[in-house]
Amino acid sequence: MSDAKEFNVGDRVRVIALPAYVKTAEPMPMLRPPNVIQLGEEGVVLDRRPGGFWGVRFAKGAFLMDSQYIEAVSN
């Protein structure tokens, strides 16, 4: 996928669209309803995961986000 966004660990990102569900960024990931995060909520990139996913820490926990659902927060 050529339009995948790249982020660095520690970057602040904002949710620009909600997926049908979110997956927790834990050793044993669980699916959660998308309402655990809010549209426009900001988080911090923790790591890069296989398949174009990013581990992102939000207020209610760390979740795996596809790059199409997040954007970098400009300072």
PDB file of N, CA, C and O in Angstrom:
ATOM      1  N   MET A   1       0.850  -1.178   0.000  1.00  0.00           N
ATOM      2  CA  MET A   1       0.000   0.000   0.000  1.00  0.00           C
ATOM      3  C   MET A   1       0.894   1.238   0.000  1.00  0.00           C
ATOM      4  O   MET A   1       1.621   1.481   0.963  1.00  0.00           O
ATOM      5  N   SER A   2       0.841   1.996  -1.049  1.00  0.00           N
ATOM      6  CA  SER A   2       1.757   3.120  -1.206  1.00  0.00           C
ATOM      7  C   SER A   2       1.347   4.362  -0.415  1.00  0.00           C
ATOM      8  O   SER A   2       2.182   5.227  -0.149  1.00  0.00           O
ATOM      9  N   ASP A   3       0.061   4.459  -0.034  1.00  0.00           N
ATOM     10  CA  ASP A   3      -0.373   5.651   0.684  1.00  0.00           C
ATOM     11  C   ASP A   3      -0.378   5.473   2.204  1.00  0.00           C
ATOM     12  O   ASP A   3      -0.954   6.291   2.921  1.00  0.00           O
ATOM     13  N   ALA A   4       0.258   4.410   2.695  1.00  0.00           N
ATOM     14  CA  ALA A   4       0.339   4.199   4.143  1.00  0.00           C
ATOM     15  C   ALA A   4       1.148   5.323   4.787  1.00  0.00           C
ATOM     16  O   ALA A   4       2.209   5.708   4.295  1.00  0.00           O
ATOM     17  N   LYS A   5       0.630   5.833   5.882  1.00  0.00           N
ATOM     18  CA  LYS A   5       1.309   6.911   6.579  1.00  0.00           C
ATOM     19  C   LYS A   5       2.404   6.330   7.465  1.00  0.00           C
ATOM     20  O   LYS A   5       2.287   5.216   7.975  1.00  0.00           O
ATOM     21  N   GLU A   6       3.450   7.094   7.633  1.00  0.00           N
ATOM     22  CA  GLU A   6       4.543   6.675   8.509  1.00  0.00           C
ATOM     23  C   GLU A   6       4.574   7.579   9.733  1.00  0.00           C
ATOM     24  O   GLU A   6       4.424   8.796   9.627  1.00  0.00           O
ATOM     25  N   PHE A   7       4.770   6.971  10.889  1.00  0.00           N
ATOM     26  CA  PHE A   7       4.877   7.701  12.145  1.00  0.00           C
ATOM     27  C   PHE A   7       6.124   7.226  12.860  1.00  0.00           C
ATOM     28  O   PHE A   7       6.671   6.172  12.536  1.00  0.00           O
ATOM     29  N   ASN A   8       6.567   7.995  13.823  1.00  0.00           N
ATOM     30  CA  ASN A   8       7.693   7.601  14.666  1.00  0.00           C
ATOM     31  C   ASN A   8       7.186   7.315  16.064  1.00  0.00           C
ATOM     32  O   ASN A   8       6.192   7.894  16.504  1.00  0.00           O
ATOM     33  N   VAL A   9       7.873   6.419  16.764  1.00  0.00           N
ATOM     34  CA  VAL A   9       7.520   6.142  18.152  1.00  0.00           C
ATOM     35  C   VAL A   9       7.585   7.447  18.936  1.00  0.00           C
ATOM     36  O   VAL A   9       8.564   8.188  18.840  1.00  0.00           O
ATOM     37  N   GLY A  10       6.550   7.722  19.706  1.00  0.00           N
ATOM     38  CA  GLY A  10       6.478   8.958  20.472  1.00  0.00           C
ATOM     39  C   GLY A  10       5.682  10.064  19.797  1.00  0.00           C
ATOM     40  O   GLY A  10       5.347  11.061  20.438  1.00  0.00           O
ATOM     41  N   ASP A  11       5.367   9.901  18.491  1.00  0.00           N
ATOM     42  CA  ASP A  11       4.557  10.908  17.788  1.00  0.00           C
ATOM     43  C   ASP A  11       3.154  10.949  18.377  1.00  0.00           C
ATOM     44  O   ASP A  11       2.605   9.923  18.779  1.00  0.00           O
ATOM     45  N   ARG A  12       2.580  12.156  18.423  1.00  0.00           N
ATOM     46  CA  ARG A  12       1.172  12.308  18.803  1.00  0.00           C
ATOM     47  C   ARG A  12       0.329  12.152  17.536  1.00  0.00           C
ATOM     48  O   ARG A  12       0.632  12.729  16.491  1.00  0.00           O
ATOM     49  N   VAL A  13      -0.731  11.361  17.657  1.00  0.00           N
ATOM     50  CA  VAL A  13      -1.629  11.139  16.531  1.00  0.00           C
ATOM     51  C   VAL A  13      -3.071  11.392  16.968  1.00  0.00           C
ATOM     52  O   VAL A  13      -3.397  11.336  18.154  1.00  0.00           O
ATOM     53  N   ARG A  14      -3.924  11.671  15.984  1.00  0.00           N
ATOM     54  CA  ARG A  14      -5.346  11.956  16.235  1.00  0.00           C
ATOM     55  C   ARG A  14      -6.181  10.965  15.449  1.00  0.00           C
ATOM     56  O   ARG A  14      -5.849  10.624  14.314  1.00  0.00           O
ATOM     57  N   VAL A  15      -7.268  10.502  16.055  1.00  0.00           N
ATOM     58  CA  VAL A  15      -8.208   9.600  15.382  1.00  0.00           C
ATOM     59  C   VAL A  15      -9.034  10.424  14.394  1.00  0.00           C
ATOM     60  O   VAL A  15      -9.712  11.372  14.790  1.00  0.00           O
ATOM     61  N   ILE A  16      -8.978  10.062  13.101  1.00  0.00           N
ATOM     62  CA  ILE A  16      -9.726  10.804  12.076  1.00  0.00           C
ATOM     63  C   ILE A  16     -10.934  10.019  11.550  1.00  0.00           C
ATOM     64  O   ILE A  16     -11.773  10.571  10.839  1.00  0.00           O
ATOM     65  N   ALA A  17     -11.018   8.740  11.898  1.00  0.00           N
ATOM     66  CA  ALA A  17     -12.163   7.898  11.540  1.00  0.00           C
ATOM     67  C   ALA A  17     -12.175   6.722  12.508  1.00  0.00           C
ATOM     68  O   ALA A  17     -11.122   6.276  12.965  1.00  0.00           O
ATOM     69  N   LEU A  18     -13.360   6.224  12.819  1.00  0.00           N
ATOM     70  CA  LEU A  18     -13.460   5.081  13.729  1.00  0.00           C
ATOM     71  C   LEU A  18     -13.629   3.788  12.935  1.00  0.00           C
ATOM     72  O   LEU A  18     -14.473   3.712  12.042  1.00  0.00           O
ATOM     73  N   PRO A  19     -12.828   2.771  13.258  1.00  0.00           N
ATOM     74  CA  PRO A  19     -13.000   1.470  12.609  1.00  0.00           C
ATOM     75  C   PRO A  19     -14.255   0.772  13.150  1.00  0.00           C
ATOM     76  O   PRO A  19     -14.858   1.244  14.114  1.00  0.00           O
ATOM     77  N   ALA A  20     -14.643  -0.332  12.543  1.00  0.00           N
ATOM     78  CA  ALA A  20     -15.804  -1.101  13.004  1.00  0.00           C
ATOM     79  C   ALA A  20     -15.565  -1.668  14.407  1.00  0.00           C
ATOM     80  O   ALA A  20     -16.506  -1.846  15.180  1.00  0.00           O
ATOM     81  N   TYR A  21     -14.311  -1.946  14.724  1.00  0.00           N
ATOM     82  CA  TYR A  21     -13.906  -2.413  16.048  1.00  0.00           C
ATOM     83  C   TYR A  21     -12.452  -2.022  16.240  1.00  0.00           C
ATOM     84  O   TYR A  21     -11.760  -1.694  15.276  1.00  0.00           O
ATOM     85  N   VAL A  22     -11.985  -2.057  17.483  1.00  0.00           N
ATOM     86  CA  VAL A  22     -10.568  -1.806  17.748  1.00  0.00           C
ATOM     87  C   VAL A  22      -9.983  -3.023  18.445  1.00  0.00           C
ATOM     88  O   VAL A  22     -10.684  -3.745  19.153  1.00  0.00           O
ATOM     89  N   LYS A  23      -8.701  -3.239  18.237  1.00  0.00           N
ATOM     90  CA  LYS A  23      -8.005  -4.373  18.844  1.00  0.00           C
ATOM     91  C   LYS A  23      -7.034  -3.834  19.881  1.00  0.00           C
ATOM     92  O   LYS A  23      -6.281  -2.899  19.610  1.00  0.00           O
ATOM     93  N   THR A  24      -7.053  -4.427  21.070  1.00  0.00           N
ATOM     94  CA  THR A  24      -6.135  -3.989  22.117  1.00  0.00           C
ATOM     95  C   THR A  24      -4.709  -4.345  21.727  1.00  0.00           C
ATOM     96  O   THR A  24      -4.480  -5.342  21.041  1.00  0.00           O
ATOM     97  N   ALA A  25      -3.747  -3.529  22.164  1.00  0.00           N
ATOM     98  CA  ALA A  25      -2.331  -3.767  21.859  1.00  0.00           C
ATOM     99  C   ALA A  25      -1.686  -4.512  23.022  1.00  0.00           C
ATOM    100  O   ALA A  25      -0.782  -4.000  23.682  1.00  0.00           O
ATOM    101  N   GLU A  26      -2.163  -5.719  23.256  1.00  0.00           N
ATOM    102  CA  GLU A  26      -1.669  -6.548  24.345  1.00  0.00           C
ATOM    103  C   GLU A  26      -1.092  -7.834  23.756  1.00  0.00           C
ATOM    104  O   GLU A  26      -1.328  -8.143  22.589  1.00  0.00           O
ATOM    105  N   PRO A  27      -0.329  -8.589  24.570  1.00  0.00           N
ATOM    106  CA  PRO A  27       0.203  -9.866  24.063  1.00  0.00           C
ATOM    107  C   PRO A  27      -0.905 -10.786  23.539  1.00  0.00           C
ATOM    108  O   PRO A  27      -0.698 -11.511  22.566  1.00  0.00           O
ATOM    109  N   MET A  28      -2.080 -10.760  24.180  1.00  0.00           N
ATOM    110  CA  MET A  28      -3.241 -11.521  23.718  1.00  0.00           C
ATOM    111  C   MET A  28      -4.322 -10.494  23.352  1.00  0.00           C
ATOM    112  O   MET A  28      -5.182 -10.189  24.178  1.00  0.00           O
ATOM    113  N   PRO A  29      -4.287  -9.952  22.109  1.00  0.00           N
ATOM    114  CA  PRO A  29      -5.215  -8.878  21.726  1.00  0.00           C
ATOM    115  C   PRO A  29      -6.676  -9.304  21.811  1.00  0.00           C
ATOM    116  O   PRO A  29      -7.022 -10.454  21.537  1.00  0.00           O
ATOM    117  N   MET A  30      -7.525  -8.354  22.196  1.00  0.00           N
ATOM    118  CA  MET A  30      -8.966  -8.579  22.248  1.00  0.00           C
ATOM    119  C   MET A  30      -9.648  -7.522  21.391  1.00  0.00           C
ATOM    120  O   MET A  30      -9.177  -6.389  21.298  1.00  0.00           O
ATOM    121  N   LEU A  31     -10.759  -7.899  20.766  1.00  0.00           N
ATOM    122  CA  LEU A  31     -11.540  -6.929  20.007  1.00  0.00           C
ATOM    123  C   LEU A  31     -12.444  -6.171  20.963  1.00  0.00           C
ATOM    124  O   LEU A  31     -13.047  -6.757  21.861  1.00  0.00           O
ATOM    125  N   ARG A  32     -12.530  -4.882  20.764  1.00  0.00           N
ATOM    126  CA  ARG A  32     -13.375  -4.023  21.597  1.00  0.00           C
ATOM    127  C   ARG A  32     -14.258  -3.185  20.684  1.00  0.00           C
ATOM    128  O   ARG A  32     -13.892  -2.943  19.533  1.00  0.00           O
ATOM    129  N   PRO A  33     -15.411  -2.736  21.170  1.00  0.00           N
ATOM    130  CA  PRO A  33     -16.242  -1.848  20.349  1.00  0.00           C
ATOM    131  C   PRO A  33     -15.504  -0.534  20.124  1.00  0.00           C
ATOM    132  O   PRO A  33     -14.679  -0.141  20.949  1.00  0.00           O
ATOM    133  N   PRO A  34     -15.791   0.148  19.022  1.00  0.00           N
ATOM    134  CA  PRO A  34     -15.033   1.362  18.698  1.00  0.00           C
ATOM    135  C   PRO A  34     -15.266   2.516  19.667  1.00  0.00           C
ATOM    136  O   PRO A  34     -14.507   3.485  19.651  1.00  0.00           O
ATOM    137  N   ASN A  35     -16.303   2.438  20.516  1.00  0.00           N
ATOM    138  CA  ASN A  35     -16.584   3.568  21.404  1.00  0.00           C
ATOM    139  C   ASN A  35     -15.607   3.690  22.581  1.00  0.00           C
ATOM    140  O   ASN A  35     -15.767   4.580  23.416  1.00  0.00           O
ATOM    141  N   VAL A  36     -14.595   2.808  22.662  1.00  0.00           N
ATOM    142  CA  VAL A  36     -13.567   2.993  23.697  1.00  0.00           C
ATOM    143  C   VAL A  36     -12.632   4.150  23.340  1.00  0.00           C
ATOM    144  O   VAL A  36     -11.918   4.666  24.200  1.00  0.00           O
ATOM    145  N   ILE A  37     -12.643   4.552  22.071  1.00  0.00           N
ATOM    146  CA  ILE A  37     -11.924   5.754  21.650  1.00  0.00           C
ATOM    147  C   ILE A  37     -12.908   6.684  20.962  1.00  0.00           C
ATOM    148  O   ILE A  37     -13.944   6.249  20.458  1.00  0.00           O
ATOM    149  N   GLN A  38     -12.579   7.959  20.946  1.00  0.00           N
ATOM    150  CA  GLN A  38     -13.475   8.959  20.366  1.00  0.00           C
ATOM    151  C   GLN A  38     -12.859   9.547  19.104  1.00  0.00           C
ATOM    152  O   GLN A  38     -11.637   9.638  18.985  1.00  0.00           O
ATOM    153  N   LEU A  39     -13.699   9.942  18.177  1.00  0.00           N
ATOM    154  CA  LEU A  39     -13.240  10.661  16.994  1.00  0.00           C
ATOM    155  C   LEU A  39     -12.554  11.945  17.468  1.00  0.00           C
ATOM    156  O   LEU A  39     -13.122  12.693  18.264  1.00  0.00           O
ATOM    157  N   GLY A  40     -11.356  12.199  16.991  1.00  0.00           N
ATOM    158  CA  GLY A  40     -10.613  13.385  17.402  1.00  0.00           C
ATOM    159  C   GLY A  40      -9.725  13.174  18.614  1.00  0.00           C
ATOM    160  O   GLY A  40      -8.945  14.059  18.966  1.00  0.00           O
ATOM    161  N   GLU A  41      -9.828  12.014  19.264  1.00  0.00           N
ATOM    162  CA  GLU A  41      -8.994  11.732  20.436  1.00  0.00           C
ATOM    163  C   GLU A  41      -7.528  11.627  20.016  1.00  0.00           C
ATOM    164  O   GLU A  41      -7.212  11.124  18.938  1.00  0.00           O
ATOM    165  N   GLU A  42      -6.648  12.107  20.879  1.00  0.00           N
ATOM    166  CA  GLU A  42      -5.219  12.049  20.595  1.00  0.00           C
ATOM    167  C   GLU A  42      -4.557  10.975  21.438  1.00  0.00           C
ATOM    168  O   GLU A  42      -4.962  10.697  22.567  1.00  0.00           O
ATOM    169  N   GLY A  43      -3.523  10.380  20.853  1.00  0.00           N
ATOM    170  CA  GLY A  43      -2.752   9.358  21.543  1.00  0.00           C
ATOM    171  C   GLY A  43      -1.306   9.450  21.121  1.00  0.00           C
ATOM    172  O   GLY A  43      -0.933  10.298  20.311  1.00  0.00           O
ATOM    173  N   VAL A  44      -0.481   8.555  21.687  1.00  0.00           N
ATOM    174  CA  VAL A  44       0.954   8.530  21.419  1.00  0.00           C
ATOM    175  C   VAL A  44       1.318   7.186  20.792  1.00  0.00           C
ATOM    176  O   VAL A  44       0.917   6.132  21.286  1.00  0.00           O
ATOM    177  N   VAL A  45       2.084   7.231  19.696  1.00  0.00           N
ATOM    178  CA  VAL A  45       2.516   6.012  19.023  1.00  0.00           C
ATOM    179  C   VAL A  45       3.511   5.270  19.913  1.00  0.00           C
ATOM    180  O   VAL A  45       4.522   5.829  20.337  1.00  0.00           O
ATOM    181  N   LEU A  46       3.202   3.987  20.190  1.00  0.00           N
ATOM    182  CA  LEU A  46       4.075   3.149  21.011  1.00  0.00           C
ATOM    183  C   LEU A  46       5.029   2.327  20.159  1.00  0.00           C
ATOM    184  O   LEU A  46       6.207   2.188  20.487  1.00  0.00           O
ATOM    185  N   ASP A  47       4.501   1.775  19.042  1.00  0.00           N
ATOM    186  CA  ASP A  47       5.329   0.914  18.193  1.00  0.00           C
ATOM    187  C   ASP A  47       4.636   0.649  16.868  1.00  0.00           C
ATOM    188  O   ASP A  47       3.468   0.983  16.665  1.00  0.00           O
ATOM    189  N   ARG A  48       5.404   0.034  15.972  1.00  0.00           N
ATOM    190  CA  ARG A  48       4.903  -0.374  14.653  1.00  0.00           C
ATOM    191  C   ARG A  48       4.598  -1.863  14.725  1.00  0.00           C
ATOM    192  O   ARG A  48       5.382  -2.632  15.281  1.00  0.00           O
ATOM    193  N   ARG A  49       3.469  -2.271  14.168  1.00  0.00           N
ATOM    194  CA  ARG A  49       3.100  -3.688  14.165  1.00  0.00           C
ATOM    195  C   ARG A  49       2.974  -4.175  12.730  1.00  0.00           C
ATOM    196  O   ARG A  49       2.793  -3.369  11.817  1.00  0.00           O
ATOM    197  N   PRO A  50       3.067  -5.478  12.520  1.00  0.00           N
ATOM    198  CA  PRO A  50       2.918  -6.019  11.167  1.00  0.00           C
ATOM    199  C   PRO A  50       1.554  -5.683  10.573  1.00  0.00           C
ATOM    200  O   PRO A  50       0.577  -5.524  11.305  1.00  0.00           O
ATOM    201  N   GLY A  51       1.486  -5.575   9.259  1.00  0.00           N
ATOM    202  CA  GLY A  51       0.223  -5.347   8.571  1.00  0.00           C
ATOM    203  C   GLY A  51      -0.225  -3.901   8.536  1.00  0.00           C
ATOM    204  O   GLY A  51      -1.406  -3.631   8.318  1.00  0.00           O
ATOM    205  N   GLY A  52       0.690  -2.962   8.744  1.00  0.00           N
ATOM    206  CA  GLY A  52       0.332  -1.556   8.673  1.00  0.00           C
ATOM    207  C   GLY A  52      -0.362  -1.023   9.919  1.00  0.00           C
ATOM    208  O   GLY A  52      -0.989   0.036   9.877  1.00  0.00           O
ATOM    209  N   PHE A  53      -0.255  -1.746  11.020  1.00  0.00           N
ATOM    210  CA  PHE A  53      -0.876  -1.301  12.272  1.00  0.00           C
ATOM    211  C   PHE A  53       0.134  -0.597  13.163  1.00  0.00           C
ATOM    212  O   PHE A  53       1.336  -0.856  13.104  1.00  0.00           O
ATOM    213  N   TRP A  54      -0.391   0.304  13.993  1.00  0.00           N
ATOM    214  CA  TRP A  54       0.417   1.048  14.948  1.00  0.00           C
ATOM    215  C   TRP A  54      -0.157   0.842  16.338  1.00  0.00           C
ATOM    216  O   TRP A  54      -1.369   0.927  16.535  1.00  0.00           O
ATOM    217  N   GLY A  55       0.709   0.573  17.295  1.00  0.00           N
ATOM    218  CA  GLY A  55       0.279   0.530  18.690  1.00  0.00           C
ATOM    219  C   GLY A  55       0.195   1.970  19.181  1.00  0.00           C
ATOM    220  O   GLY A  55       1.185   2.699  19.137  1.00  0.00           O
ATOM    221  N   VAL A  56      -0.984   2.385  19.651  1.00  0.00           N
ATOM    222  CA  VAL A  56      -1.192   3.761  20.080  1.00  0.00           C
ATOM    223  C   VAL A  56      -1.798   3.768  21.483  1.00  0.00           C
ATOM    224  O   VAL A  56      -2.790   3.086  21.742  1.00  0.00           O
ATOM    225  N   ARG A  57      -1.191   4.548  22.389  1.00  0.00           N
ATOM    226  CA  ARG A  57      -1.701   4.688  23.752  1.00  0.00           C
ATOM    227  C   ARG A  57      -2.710   5.826  23.802  1.00  0.00           C
ATOM    228  O   ARG A  57      -2.380   6.976  23.510  1.00  0.00           O
ATOM    229  N   PHE A  58      -3.956   5.493  24.177  1.00  0.00           N
ATOM    230  CA  PHE A  58      -5.015   6.477  24.373  1.00  0.00           C
ATOM    231  C   PHE A  58      -5.363   6.518  25.856  1.00  0.00           C
ATOM    232  O   PHE A  58      -4.796   5.768  26.650  1.00  0.00           O
ATOM    233  N   ALA A  59      -6.292   7.391  26.232  1.00  0.00           N
ATOM    234  CA  ALA A  59      -6.684   7.540  27.635  1.00  0.00           C
ATOM    235  C   ALA A  59      -7.198   6.224  28.228  1.00  0.00           C
ATOM    236  O   ALA A  59      -6.932   5.931  29.393  1.00  0.00           O
ATOM    237  N   LYS A  60      -7.930   5.430  27.441  1.00  0.00           N
ATOM    238  CA  LYS A  60      -8.527   4.191  27.958  1.00  0.00           C
ATOM    239  C   LYS A  60      -7.721   2.946  27.638  1.00  0.00           C
ATOM    240  O   LYS A  60      -8.231   1.833  27.762  1.00  0.00           O
ATOM    241  N   GLY A  61      -6.462   3.116  27.227  1.00  0.00           N
ATOM    242  CA  GLY A  61      -5.624   1.959  26.967  1.00  0.00           C
ATOM    243  C   GLY A  61      -4.893   2.055  25.640  1.00  0.00           C
ATOM    244  O   GLY A  61      -5.011   3.046  24.920  1.00  0.00           O
ATOM    245  N   ALA A  62      -4.136   1.011  25.329  1.00  0.00           N
ATOM    246  CA  ALA A  62      -3.365   0.965  24.091  1.00  0.00           C
ATOM    247  C   ALA A  62      -4.098   0.076  23.085  1.00  0.00           C
ATOM    248  O   ALA A  62      -4.549  -1.022  23.409  1.00  0.00           O
ATOM    249  N   PHE A  63      -4.203   0.584  21.857  1.00  0.00           N
ATOM    250  CA  PHE A  63      -4.935  -0.130  20.822  1.00  0.00           C
ATOM    251  C   PHE A  63      -4.137  -0.158  19.529  1.00  0.00           C
ATOM    252  O   PHE A  63      -3.283   0.697  19.294  1.00  0.00           O
ATOM    253  N   LEU A  64      -4.425  -1.153  18.688  1.00  0.00           N
ATOM    254  CA  LEU A  64      -3.794  -1.253  17.378  1.00  0.00           C
ATOM    255  C   LEU A  64      -4.646  -0.482  16.395  1.00  0.00           C
ATOM    256  O   LEU A  64      -5.834  -0.765  16.238  1.00  0.00           O
ATOM    257  N   MET A  65      -4.044   0.494  15.731  1.00  0.00           N
ATOM    258  CA  MET A  65      -4.772   1.334  14.788  1.00  0.00           C
ATOM    259  C   MET A  65      -4.157   1.209  13.398  1.00  0.00           C
ATOM    260  O   MET A  65      -2.939   1.305  13.248  1.00  0.00           O
ATOM    261  N   ASP A  66      -4.988   0.998  12.388  1.00  0.00           N
ATOM    262  CA  ASP A  66      -4.536   1.022  11.004  1.00  0.00           C
ATOM    263  C   ASP A  66      -4.222   2.473  10.660  1.00  0.00           C
ATOM    264  O   ASP A  66      -4.903   3.381  11.137  1.00  0.00           O
ATOM    265  N   SER A  67      -3.208   2.701   9.845  1.00  0.00           N
ATOM    266  CA  SER A  67      -2.784   4.066   9.530  1.00  0.00           C
ATOM    267  C   SER A  67      -3.882   4.903   8.861  1.00  0.00           C
ATOM    268  O   SER A  67      -3.823   6.132   8.902  1.00  0.00           O
ATOM    269  N   GLN A  68      -4.888   4.254   8.244  1.00  0.00           N
ATOM    270  CA  GLN A  68      -5.974   5.031   7.609  1.00  0.00           C
ATOM    271  C   GLN A  68      -6.875   5.718   8.629  1.00  0.00           C
ATOM    272  O   GLN A  68      -7.628   6.623   8.269  1.00  0.00           O
ATOM    273  N   TYR A  69      -6.814   5.308   9.893  1.00  0.00           N
ATOM    274  CA  TYR A  69      -7.696   5.877  10.918  1.00  0.00           C
ATOM    275  C   TYR A  69      -7.030   6.960  11.773  1.00  0.00           C
ATOM    276  O   TYR A  69      -7.683   7.566  12.622  1.00  0.00           O
ATOM    277  N   ILE A  70      -5.745   7.202  11.554  1.00  0.00           N
ATOM    278  CA  ILE A  70      -5.031   8.187  12.374  1.00  0.00           C
ATOM    279  C   ILE A  70      -4.214   9.135  11.509  1.00  0.00           C
ATOM    280  O   ILE A  70      -3.843   8.812  10.381  1.00  0.00           O
ATOM    281  N   GLU A  71      -3.941  10.316  12.064  1.00  0.00           N
ATOM    282  CA  GLU A  71      -3.072  11.285  11.392  1.00  0.00           C
ATOM    283  C   GLU A  71      -2.161  11.896  12.441  1.00  0.00           C
ATOM    284  O   GLU A  71      -2.487  11.924  13.628  1.00  0.00           O
ATOM    285  N   ALA A  72      -1.013  12.386  11.986  1.00  0.00           N
ATOM    286  CA  ALA A  72      -0.075  13.053  12.891  1.00  0.00           C
ATOM    287  C   ALA A  72      -0.666  14.368  13.369  1.00  0.00           C
ATOM    288  O   ALA A  72      -1.326  15.079  12.611  1.00  0.00           O
ATOM    289  N   VAL A  73      -0.421  14.683  14.635  1.00  0.00           N
ATOM    290  CA  VAL A  73      -0.851  15.965  15.188  1.00  0.00           C
ATOM    291  C   VAL A  73       0.284  16.954  14.984  1.00  0.00           C
ATOM    292  O   VAL A  73       1.390  16.746  15.482  1.00  0.00           O
ATOM    293  N   SER A  74       0.013  18.031  14.251  1.00  0.00           N
ATOM    294  CA  SER A  74       1.048  19.044  14.035  1.00  0.00           C
ATOM    295  C   SER A  74       1.085  19.996  15.218  1.00  0.00           C
ATOM    296  O   SER A  74       0.044  20.376  15.755  1.00  0.00           O
ATOM    297  N   ASN A  75       2.273  20.374  15.616  1.00  0.00           N
ATOM    298  CA  ASN A  75       2.419  21.233  16.795  1.00  0.00           C
ATOM    299  C   ASN A  75       2.177  22.670  16.437  1.00  0.00           C
ATOM    300  O   ASN A  75       2.255  23.543  17.301  1.00  0.00           O
TER     301      ASN A  75
END
